[in-house]
């Protein structure tokens, strides 16, 4: 996998998510076929909020649309933390700015933490994935047949459902997931923030709980359309440094052709690696109670029987002696 010259943020975004070796990190790249980067991302670990927005490549001013979403999420994180309302404000701003010559639209995926839980809000086909590391995945599937146990690089689960034409075909049974991956209309979305075809905004939401060692991946379709889930798993499993993982994921998309803007954020569970090891040990220890070897069980049974026989012999002897005394008294 080649190294990518990855920028920390697209032009106009205030800050990258965070620096290396912290809980989260992100990176973005224009790709090889686009003239400008219309993606935007931002994150704040202290407030527990992250966002990736993908300005629509077929629309003008996509970079303004994605930046508008980021700014509204930033504003909400500092005030009310009502992120659905922040997306609706961004939608109203973009629709209000539209004219006969300019149509601004963007997808968005937002993650907001609430203690041990996190909530996802999304519009369009930017995605959130949850990666579970091999140690936790193995503990959770230890009782399953080997064919059903998790692979060595862990398990990657898509948490969002694309608002796209191809997803509609999959849901209807017209095509399968393999056909969807190469469908010529896979870039056509059915829902976005802004855009003249969406007078009102419908936002999907889902909530999940963290497990130790897990990571969230937020990305634009520049990654998900070109990089296999197995390759994403391998990168996350082999690179605990989230900044390094982010850059290698973008490098993988560039190796696949870099046909679109590519943006990723990688977010670690608030639990530590030690928590993950403890959880694995607890899971394994709680499955079966400790049993001594069969030989120990046998000798233990023999010892108990011998004590019982000796006790009964003593009682019998005392009874016989007492009876003799009564007869000869």
C-alpha positions as CSV (number, residue, x, y, z in Angstrom):
1,X,0.0,0.0,0.0
2,X,1.5,3.3,-1.0
3,X,1.9,6.3,1.3
4,X,-0.5,9.2,0.6
5,X,0.2,12.8,0.8
6,X,-2.7,13.4,3.0
7,X,-3.9,16.8,4.2
8,X,-5.1,17.2,7.8
9,X,-8.2,19.0,6.6
10,X,-9.8,20.4,3.5
11,X,-9.5,24.1,2.8
12,X,-11.8,26.1,5.1
13,X,-12.3,23.6,7.9
14,X,-11.1,25.1,11.2
15,X,-9.2,22.1,12.7
16,X,-8.4,18.5,12.1
17,X,-10.1,16.1,14.5
18,X,-7.1,15.6,16.8
19,X,-3.4,14.7,16.6
20,X,-1.9,11.3,16.6
21,X,-2.2,8.8,19.5
22,X,-5.3,10.4,20.9
23,X,-8.8,8.9,20.8
24,X,-9.6,10.1,17.3
25,X,-8.0,11.4,14.2
26,X,-9.0,12.2,10.7
27,X,-7.6,13.0,7.3
28,X,-8.8,14.0,3.8
29,X,-7.6,13.9,0.2
30,X,-8.8,15.4,-3.0
31,X,-8.2,12.2,-4.9
32,X,-6.8,11.9,-8.4
33,X,-9.8,12.9,-10.5
34,X,-11.4,15.9,-8.7
35,X,-10.1,19.4,-9.1
36,X,-11.1,20.4,-5.6
37,X,-11.9,18.8,-2.3
38,X,-15.6,19.2,-1.4
39,X,-15.4,17.1,1.7
40,X,-15.1,18.5,5.2
41,X,-14.6,17.0,8.7
42,X,-14.3,18.1,12.2
43,X,-14.1,16.5,15.7
44,X,-13.9,17.4,19.4
45,X,-13.0,14.7,21.8
46,X,-13.8,16.8,24.9
47,X,-17.3,17.3,23.7
48,X,-17.6,13.9,22.1
49,X,-18.8,14.9,18.7
50,X,-17.4,14.2,15.2
51,X,-18.7,14.9,11.7
52,X,-17.9,14.1,8.0
53,X,-19.7,15.9,5.2
54,X,-19.4,15.2,1.5
55,X,-20.3,18.1,-0.8
56,X,-22.2,16.7,-3.8
57,X,-19.8,16.4,-6.7
58,X,-22.5,17.1,-9.3
59,X,-23.5,20.3,-7.7
60,X,-21.8,23.7,-7.6
61,X,-20.3,25.0,-4.4
62,X,-20.3,21.5,-2.7
63,X,-17.4,22.7,-0.5
64,X,-19.6,25.5,0.8
65,X,-22.3,23.1,1.6
66,X,-20.1,20.7,3.5
67,X,-18.4,23.5,5.4
68,X,-21.9,24.9,6.4
69,X,-22.7,21.5,8.0
70,X,-19.4,21.5,9.9
71,X,-20.0,25.0,11.2
72,X,-23.5,24.3,12.4
73,X,-22.3,21.1,14.2
74,X,-19.5,23.2,15.8
75,X,-22.0,25.8,16.9
76,X,-24.3,23.2,18.4
77,X,-21.5,21.4,20.2
78,X,-20.7,24.6,22.1
79,X,-24.4,25.3,23.0
80,X,-27.4,23.0,23.0
81,X,-25.9,19.7,21.5
82,X,-29.1,19.3,19.5
83,X,-27.4,17.9,16.4
84,X,-30.5,17.1,14.4
85,X,-31.5,20.7,14.7
86,X,-28.0,21.7,13.6
87,X,-28.4,19.7,10.4
88,X,-31.8,21.3,9.9
89,X,-30.3,24.7,10.3
90,X,-27.7,23.9,7.7
91,X,-30.4,22.6,5.4
92,X,-32.4,25.8,5.7
93,X,-29.3,27.9,5.1
94,X,-28.3,26.0,2.0
95,X,-31.8,26.0,0.5
96,X,-32.1,29.7,1.2
97,X,-28.8,30.4,-0.6
98,X,-29.8,28.6,-3.7
99,X,-30.5,30.5,-6.9
100,X,-31.2,29.5,-10.5
101,X,-27.5,29.1,-11.2
102,X,-26.2,27.5,-7.9
103,X,-27.4,24.4,-6.1
104,X,-25.6,23.5,-2.9
105,X,-25.9,20.1,-1.3
106,X,-24.0,17.7,0.9
107,X,-24.3,14.4,2.7
108,X,-23.4,14.2,6.4
109,X,-22.7,11.7,9.2
110,X,-22.5,12.9,12.8
111,X,-21.5,10.9,15.9
112,X,-22.3,12.3,19.4
113,X,-21.3,10.5,22.6
114,X,-23.5,10.3,25.7
115,X,-21.6,8.4,28.4
116,X,-21.1,4.8,27.3
117,X,-23.4,5.3,24.4
118,X,-23.1,7.1,21.0
119,X,-25.7,8.4,18.7
120,X,-25.4,8.6,14.9
121,X,-27.3,11.1,12.7
122,X,-26.9,10.9,8.9
123,X,-28.3,12.1,5.6
124,X,-27.0,10.6,2.3
125,X,-24.4,8.0,1.7
126,X,-21.5,9.1,4.0
127,X,-21.2,6.1,6.4
128,X,-20.4,5.1,10.0
129,X,-18.8,1.7,10.6
130,X,-18.1,-0.1,14.0
131,X,-14.9,-2.1,14.2
132,X,-14.6,-4.8,16.9
133,X,-11.1,-6.0,17.5
134,X,-10.2,-9.8,17.3
135,X,-9.8,-10.3,21.0
136,X,-13.3,-9.1,21.9
137,X,-14.8,-10.6,18.8
138,X,-13.2,-14.0,19.6
139,X,-14.4,-14.0,23.2
140,X,-18.0,-13.1,22.1
141,X,-18.0,-16.0,19.5
142,X,-16.0,-18.6,21.4
143,X,-19.0,-21.0,21.5
144,X,-19.7,-20.7,17.8
145,X,-18.5,-23.2,15.2
146,X,-15.2,-22.2,13.7
147,X,-16.8,-21.3,10.4
148,X,-18.9,-18.6,12.2
149,X,-16.2,-17.1,14.4
150,X,-14.8,-13.7,13.7
151,X,-11.8,-13.3,11.3
152,X,-8.3,-12.5,12.7
153,X,-8.6,-8.8,11.9
154,X,-11.9,-8.4,13.8
155,X,-15.3,-7.5,12.6
156,X,-16.5,-4.4,10.7
157,X,-20.2,-3.6,10.8
158,X,-21.9,-0.8,8.8
159,X,-24.2,1.1,11.2
160,X,-25.8,3.5,8.7
161,X,-28.0,2.7,5.7
162,X,-27.3,4.7,2.5
163,X,-29.9,7.1,1.2
164,X,-29.2,6.1,-2.4
165,X,-30.8,4.8,-5.5
166,X,-28.8,1.6,-5.3
167,X,-29.8,1.0,-1.7
168,X,-33.4,1.2,-2.8
169,X,-32.8,-1.5,-5.4
170,X,-31.1,-3.7,-2.7
171,X,-34.0,-3.2,-0.3
172,X,-36.5,-4.1,-3.0
173,X,-34.6,-7.3,-3.9
174,X,-33.9,-6.1,-7.4
175,X,-30.1,-6.5,-7.0
176,X,-27.8,-7.9,-4.3
177,X,-24.9,-6.3,-2.4
178,X,-22.3,-7.6,-4.9
179,X,-24.2,-6.0,-7.8
180,X,-24.7,-2.8,-5.9
181,X,-20.9,-2.4,-5.5
182,X,-20.4,-2.1,-9.2
183,X,-23.8,-0.5,-10.2
184,X,-23.3,2.4,-12.6
185,X,-25.7,4.6,-10.5
186,X,-24.2,3.8,-7.2
187,X,-23.3,7.5,-6.7
188,X,-26.9,8.7,-7.0
189,X,-28.3,9.6,-3.6
190,X,-32.0,10.1,-2.7
191,X,-31.5,12.4,0.3
192,X,-29.2,15.3,1.0
193,X,-28.8,18.5,3.0
194,X,-29.6,21.4,0.7
195,X,-30.6,20.7,-2.9
196,X,-33.7,21.9,-4.6
197,X,-35.4,18.5,-4.5
198,X,-35.5,18.4,-0.7
199,X,-37.8,21.1,0.7
200,X,-37.9,19.3,4.1
201,X,-35.1,17.3,5.6
202,X,-35.5,13.8,6.9
203,X,-32.7,12.6,9.2
204,X,-32.0,9.1,10.3
205,X,-30.7,8.3,13.8
206,X,-29.4,5.2,15.5
207,X,-27.9,4.6,19.0
208,X,-25.4,2.1,20.2
209,X,-23.2,1.3,23.3
210,X,-19.5,1.2,23.3
211,X,-17.5,-2.0,24.1
212,X,-13.8,-1.9,25.1
213,X,-11.4,-1.8,22.1
214,X,-14.0,-0.9,19.5
215,X,-13.5,1.9,17.0
216,X,-15.8,4.0,14.9
217,X,-15.0,4.8,11.3
218,X,-16.7,7.8,9.6
219,X,-16.1,8.2,5.9
220,X,-17.2,9.7,2.7
221,X,-18.1,7.4,-0.2
222,X,-14.6,8.0,-1.7
223,X,-13.5,5.4,0.8
224,X,-16.5,3.0,1.0
225,X,-16.9,2.8,-2.8
226,X,-13.3,1.7,-3.5
227,X,-11.9,-0.1,-0.4
228,X,-13.0,-3.5,0.7
229,X,-14.3,-4.0,4.2
230,X,-11.6,-6.7,4.7
231,X,-8.9,-4.2,3.9
232,X,-10.4,-1.6,6.2
233,X,-10.4,-4.3,9.0
234,X,-6.7,-5.1,8.4
235,X,-5.7,-1.4,8.6
236,X,-7.6,-0.8,11.8
237,X,-6.3,-4.1,13.4
238,X,-2.7,-3.4,12.5
239,X,-2.5,0.4,13.3
240,X,-3.5,1.4,16.9
241,X,-2.4,5.0,16.0
242,X,-5.6,6.5,14.6
243,X,-3.8,9.1,12.6
244,X,-1.7,6.5,10.9
245,X,-4.8,4.4,10.3
246,X,-6.6,7.3,8.8
247,X,-3.8,8.0,6.4
248,X,-3.4,4.4,5.4
249,X,-7.1,4.1,4.6
250,X,-6.9,7.1,2.3
251,X,-3.8,5.6,0.7
252,X,-5.8,2.4,0.1
253,X,-8.5,4.5,-1.7
254,X,-5.9,6.2,-3.8
255,X,-4.3,2.9,-4.7
256,X,-7.8,1.9,-5.9
257,X,-7.9,4.8,-8.3
258,X,-8.7,7.9,-6.1
259,X,-11.8,8.6,-8.2
260,X,-13.4,10.9,-5.6
261,X,-12.6,13.0,-2.6
262,X,-11.7,10.8,0.3
263,X,-12.3,11.7,4.0
264,X,-12.1,9.5,7.1
265,X,-12.2,9.8,10.9
266,X,-11.2,7.0,13.3
267,X,-12.6,7.2,16.8
268,X,-11.6,4.8,19.6
269,X,-13.9,3.6,22.4
270,X,-13.5,5.6,25.6
271,X,-12.4,2.4,27.3
272,X,-8.7,1.6,27.5
273,X,-6.9,-1.4,26.0
274,X,-6.6,-2.8,29.5
275,X,-10.4,-2.7,29.8
276,X,-10.5,-4.8,26.6
277,X,-8.2,-7.4,28.0
278,X,-10.1,-7.6,31.3
279,X,-13.4,-7.9,29.4
280,X,-12.0,-10.8,27.3
281,X,-10.7,-12.6,30.4
282,X,-14.0,-12.1,32.2
283,X,-15.9,-13.5,29.2
284,X,-13.7,-16.5,29.0
285,X,-13.7,-17.2,32.7
286,X,-17.5,-16.9,33.0
287,X,-18.2,-19.5,30.3
288,X,-17.3,-22.7,32.3
289,X,-16.8,-23.2,36.1
290,X,-13.4,-24.6,37.0
291,X,-13.4,-28.4,37.3
292,X,-10.6,-30.4,38.9
293,X,-9.0,-33.2,36.9
294,X,-10.8,-36.6,37.0
295,X,-8.0,-38.2,39.1
296,X,-8.4,-35.5,41.7
297,X,-12.2,-36.0,41.7
298,X,-11.7,-39.8,42.2
299,X,-9.2,-39.5,45.1
300,X,-11.4,-36.9,46.7
301,X,-14.4,-39.3,46.6
302,X,-12.3,-42.1,48.0
303,X,-11.1,-39.9,50.9
304,X,-14.6,-38.9,51.8
305,X,-15.8,-42.6,51.8
306,X,-12.9,-43.7,54.1
307,X,-13.7,-41.1,56.7
308,X,-17.4,-42.1,56.6
309,X,-16.5,-45.8,57.1
310,X,-14.1,-45.0,60.0
311,X,-16.7,-42.9,61.7
312,X,-19.4,-45.6,61.5
313,X,-16.9,-48.3,62.8
314,X,-16.2,-46.2,65.9
315,X,-19.9,-45.6,66.6
316,X,-20.5,-49.4,66.2
317,X,-17.7,-50.3,68.5
318,X,-18.9,-47.9,71.2
319,X,-22.4,-49.4,70.9
320,X,-21.1,-52.9,71.3
321,X,-19.0,-51.9,74.4
322,X,-22.0,-50.1,76.0
323,X,-24.2,-53.2,75.5
324,X,-21.5,-55.5,77.1
325,X,-21.4,-53.2,80.2
326,X,-25.1,-53.4,80.6
327,X,-25.2,-57.2,80.4
328,X,-22.4,-57.6,82.9
329,X,-23.2,-54.7,85.2
